[in-house]
Amino acid sequence: MTAPAGTTPADDTSPAEPPARRHGRHRTVLLVAAAVVVVLAAPFVVVQAVGLAHRRALADVPDTPVAIVLGAGLRPDGSPSTYLRRRLDAGAALYDQGKVNVILVSGDNGTVQHDEPTAMKDYLVAHGVPADRVVADFAGFDTHDSCVRAHTVFGVDDAVVVTQDYHLPRALFSCRAAGMRVTGVGVSASSVTPQQAVVWRVREVPASYKAAWDALVGRDPKFGGHETGVQDALTTQG
C-alpha cells in the first residue's frame, strides 16, 4: 500500500541515543542517589561519631565530679534489670575508685509500680555507695530528657555517662548537645535473649535520628525546674 498524497511513510525507528549522553544521564542519577544517601545517613553518622570519640574504658575515666547512670528497666519485683545492674555496678566502681564524687541516677518514675530511680539508689546504697552521694532524677523519661535535665535542672557541667555499649554513643551525643562535657563508659550488652539484644541495637538507628532532631530543635524535657541535690552533695562531701 502506498502512502496518501502529501504524506511520508511512518518511520518506526528513532536515532540511537549517543553513548556519551546515556552515560552522562546514568552518572547524574548515581550522583543524586549518592547525595540522598549521604543526606539521610548524616544524622546517624554524626550522632555515632560524636559519641564514639568520647568513649573510655572504666580504668581510663578521668576524675569527674558526677557519674550519670541511665535507667534500663526493672524486674517484676521492682529490682533493677540485668542491664541496669551492670550500669549501676560500673557507677559504684567509679565511686569506689575515687573517680567520681556523686552518682546521679536518672530514670522513669512514670507510675507507682515503675520507679527506676528509687530502685537504682537502693541498689547502689546496698552495694556500699553512701546514700548522700546518690541523687535521683525521677523524670529521666528518655535519654534526651536525662541529659538535658542533668545540665539544666541539676546543674551538672562535667560527667561520666554509664550505659550499655550500643547505647553509649547516642547518650554521649545527647549529653554533649545538652551542654555538658562528658566521657562515657559502656558496659556489656550480652543477653540471654540474643534476639532482643539485636532489636535494641537496631533500634539505635531511628533513635539516633531522633536524638539529632531533638538536639537540632532544642527540645525541652517533659519536666523542667531546678534541683540542688547534686550541688548539695558535692558541697557537703567528706
Buried (B, 14 or more C-beta within 10 A) or exposed (E): EEEEEEEEEEEEEEEEEEEEEEEEEEEEEEEEEEEEEEEEEEBBEBBBEBBBEBBBEBEEBEEBBBBBBBBBBBEEEEEBBEBBBBBBBBBBBBBEEEBBBBBBBBBBBEEEEBBBBBBBBBBBBEBEBBEBBBBBBBBBBBBBBBBBBBBBBBBBEBBBBBBBBBBBBBBBBBBBBBBBEBBBBBBEBEBEEEEEBEEBBEEBEEBBBBBBEBBEEEEEBEEEEEBEBBBEBBEEEE
